[in-house]
Amino acid sequence: MSDHITRYDKMPIPAIEACTRFFDAGVIRIGVEFRELTDDVVAAIRDTLQGAGGDDVGQLEDLNDGGVSLHVYGRSDDREYEYLRFDCFQEDPHYHYVSWKNSTNEVLHLDPIADGDPLAWALDKIRYRLSQMLVRAEAEHIAAQIDARLLDIVMPKVAAAAYSARYRLEE
């Protein structure tokens, strides 16, 4: 049943904060970043990547992909952790379940034919399936604290920033 999941031996490459716009919704913080994944980007941070409990090293060379990344963070123990990431890339759109509890980074690939536009799909999942997805990422304590009203307020801003990033519009 879970053969469609790739379990990586490294945690995801962190967001580049200077290139990311953040939106707060109570215990949730959503980052919108236009990300370019190239060999140079990976080489610059390879030694700092944290280990994860997976078997797949992943592609670390011959990289040339990019698009909007949506980072979903939760605050816990006075720290912020990224539990979900949606990489709405041109060539390989996918999303991550990141469990800090068990040190796992699981990636599921999207099928743009079946799922439609990866960015629209990701925004929909954040808006309507966030609690369930956080539970799947073993962040039940965050899921239980989501304030739906705050999420409703912030999601139009997140969507506007995501589409602006996709088309590289100035805001």
C-alpha positions as CSV (number, residue, x, y, z in Angstrom):
1,M,0.0,0.0,0.0
2,S,2.8,2.5,0.8
3,D,5.0,1.7,-2.3
4,H,4.1,5.1,-3.7
5,I,6.0,6.8,-0.9
6,T,9.8,7.5,-1.1
7,R,11.5,7.6,2.3
8,Y,14.6,9.8,2.2
9,D,17.6,9.4,4.5
10,K,17.8,13.2,4.8
11,M,15.4,15.8,6.1
12,P,14.1,18.3,3.4
13,I,16.3,21.1,2.3
14,P,15.2,24.1,4.5
15,A,13.5,27.1,3.0
16,I,15.7,30.0,2.2
17,E,14.2,32.5,4.6
18,A,15.3,35.6,2.6
19,C,13.3,34.3,-0.4
20,T,10.2,33.2,1.6
21,R,7.2,35.2,2.7
22,F,5.6,34.0,5.9
23,F,2.0,34.1,7.0
24,D,0.9,33.4,10.6
25,A,-2.3,31.6,11.5
26,G,-2.1,30.9,15.2
27,V,0.1,27.8,15.9
28,I,0.6,27.5,12.1
29,R,3.0,29.4,10.0
30,I,3.0,29.1,6.2
31,G,5.9,30.0,4.0
32,V,5.7,30.8,0.3
33,E,9.0,30.5,-1.6
34,F,9.9,30.3,-5.2
35,R,12.5,27.6,-5.2
36,E,15.1,26.7,-7.7
37,L,16.6,23.3,-7.1
38,T,20.0,23.0,-8.8
39,D,23.3,21.2,-8.2
40,D,24.8,24.5,-6.8
41,V,21.9,24.9,-4.3
42,V,22.3,21.3,-3.0
43,A,26.1,21.5,-2.9
44,A,26.0,24.6,-0.7
45,I,23.9,22.9,2.0
46,R,24.6,19.2,1.5
47,D,26.7,18.9,4.7
48,T,24.1,20.6,6.9
49,L,21.2,18.3,6.0
50,Q,19.9,16.4,9.0
51,G,19.6,12.7,8.8
52,A,16.3,11.0,8.5
53,G,15.0,7.4,8.8
54,G,14.8,6.5,5.2
55,D,16.6,4.3,2.7
56,D,16.7,6.6,-0.4
57,V,19.5,9.1,-0.8
58,G,17.6,10.8,-3.5
59,Q,18.8,12.7,-6.5
60,L,21.6,15.0,-5.5
61,E,23.1,15.7,-8.9
62,D,21.9,16.8,-12.4
63,L,19.1,18.9,-10.7
64,N,17.2,21.5,-12.6
65,D,13.7,22.0,-11.3
66,G,11.8,24.7,-9.6
67,G,8.5,26.3,-8.7
68,V,6.6,27.4,-5.7
69,S,7.2,25.7,-2.4
70,L,4.6,26.0,0.4
71,H,6.1,25.3,3.8
72,V,3.8,24.5,6.7
73,Y,5.4,25.0,10.1
74,G,4.0,24.4,13.6
75,R,5.2,25.9,16.9
76,S,6.1,23.4,19.5
77,D,8.4,23.5,22.6
78,D,9.4,27.1,21.8
79,R,10.7,26.0,18.3
80,E,9.2,26.0,14.9
81,Y,9.2,22.8,12.9
82,E,8.3,22.2,9.2
83,Y,5.9,19.3,9.1
84,L,4.5,19.6,5.6
85,R,6.0,20.9,2.4
86,F,4.4,21.1,-1.0
87,D,6.9,21.5,-3.9
88,C,4.9,22.6,-6.8
89,F,7.7,22.1,-9.3
90,Q,7.6,22.1,-13.0
91,E,9.1,18.7,-13.6
92,D,8.5,16.7,-10.4
93,P,5.7,18.2,-8.2
94,H,5.6,16.4,-4.9
95,Y,4.9,16.9,-1.2
96,H,6.6,15.9,2.0
97,Y,5.4,14.5,5.3
98,V,8.2,15.5,7.8
99,S,8.1,13.8,11.2
100,W,10.5,15.3,13.7
101,K,9.1,12.8,16.3
102,N,10.5,9.9,14.3
103,S,13.1,11.7,12.1
104,T,11.4,10.8,8.8
105,N,11.0,12.6,5.5
106,E,8.5,10.9,3.3
107,V,7.8,12.2,-0.3
108,L,4.7,11.5,-2.4
109,H,4.8,12.5,-6.0
110,L,1.8,14.2,-7.7
111,D,0.3,13.3,-11.0
112,P,-0.7,16.6,-12.6
113,I,-3.0,14.8,-15.0
114,A,-5.0,13.2,-12.2
115,D,-4.5,15.9,-9.5
116,G,-4.6,19.0,-11.8
117,D,-2.5,22.1,-11.1
118,P,-0.1,21.2,-8.3
119,L,-0.2,24.7,-6.8
120,A,-4.1,24.7,-6.7
121,W,-4.0,21.2,-5.3
122,A,-1.6,22.1,-2.6
123,L,-3.5,25.3,-1.6
124,D,-6.7,23.2,-1.4
125,K,-5.0,20.6,0.8
126,I,-3.7,23.2,3.2
127,R,-7.1,24.8,3.5
128,Y,-9.3,21.7,3.8
129,R,-7.0,18.8,4.8
130,L,-4.4,20.4,7.0
131,S,-5.4,18.8,10.3
132,Q,-5.4,15.3,8.8
133,M,-2.1,15.8,7.0
134,L,-0.5,17.1,10.2
135,V,-1.7,14.0,12.1
136,R,-0.1,11.9,9.3
137,A,3.1,13.8,9.9
138,E,2.9,12.9,13.5
139,A,2.1,16.4,14.6
140,E,-1.2,15.7,16.4
141,H,-0.4,18.3,19.0
142,I,-0.3,21.0,16.3
143,A,-3.4,19.7,14.4
144,A,-5.4,19.9,17.7
145,Q,-4.6,23.6,18.0
146,I,-5.4,24.8,14.5
147,D,-7.7,27.8,14.6
148,A,-9.9,27.5,11.5
149,R,-10.9,31.1,11.6
150,L,-7.3,32.3,11.4
151,L,-6.6,29.8,8.6
152,D,-9.6,31.2,6.7
153,I,-8.2,34.7,7.1
154,V,-4.7,33.9,6.0
155,M,-5.3,31.5,3.1
156,P,-6.3,34.2,0.5
157,K,-3.0,36.0,1.3
158,V,-1.1,32.8,1.0
159,A,-2.7,32.0,-2.4
160,A,-2.0,35.5,-3.7
161,A,1.6,35.3,-2.7
162,A,1.9,31.8,-4.2
163,Y,0.6,32.8,-7.6
164,S,2.7,36.0,-7.5
165,A,5.7,33.8,-6.8
166,R,4.8,31.4,-9.6
167,Y,4.6,34.2,-12.1
168,R,7.3,36.2,-10.4
169,L,5.2,39.2,-10.0
170,E,6.3,42.1,-7.8
171,E,3.9,42.8,-4.9
